[in-house]
């Protein structure tokens, strides 16, 4: 693989300077690539789920790589998104035509309770009622894996070479 050759070539040049520089460059490249994957994952999930990016951004985190642990982790809270966070609006009242519109989603027969939560009755009786949510588990699982692999293949090599060049430039004579 050409990535391995490039890394070995840079490693040979760096070996006379510092092993720490090689690890620092790799950790930095991993963290930057993970941050890029986070951004792309957030946008992809938001578009697929028809939700605002702001809502998904709160649910996706990156644990940065360090010199000692060359591993960056992208993690996401996959819990369903509650409608109350999407500024829902009550449409026509009544069971037949009424409902709640939240963003690009419409829930027929749902109602807002004291601006705290969006509910819908399970049957025709008064109770039981259930909280209305938008499920994003499958969307996050599908998109996060695809995006992360794609970004690692496409951008990691470029970012790593940039980081290594930056670290090598600090050891040039006369600077």
VENMO-V917964 format. One line per field, one symbol per residue. phi: phi as a letter, one per 20 degrees, with the letter a starting at -180 (. if undefined). burial: 1 if it has 24 or more other C-alpha atoms within 12 Angstrom, else 0. A space follows every 10 residues. Layout:
phi->???
burial->???
This chain:
phi->.fffffffff ffffffeaff ffffffffff ffffffffgf fgffffffel cfggffgfdd cceffcfece bdcdcceeff effffdlfcf egfoffdfrc dcmedcdfne bedlldadcb ffceffcecc fecdecgfff gfffffffff fffedfgfff ffffffffff effnd
burial->0000001001 1001000000 1111111111 1111111111 1111110111 1110111011 1101100000 0111111101 1111110111 0000000011 1110011111 1100001111 0000000000 0111010011 1011101100 1100111011 1011101100 00000
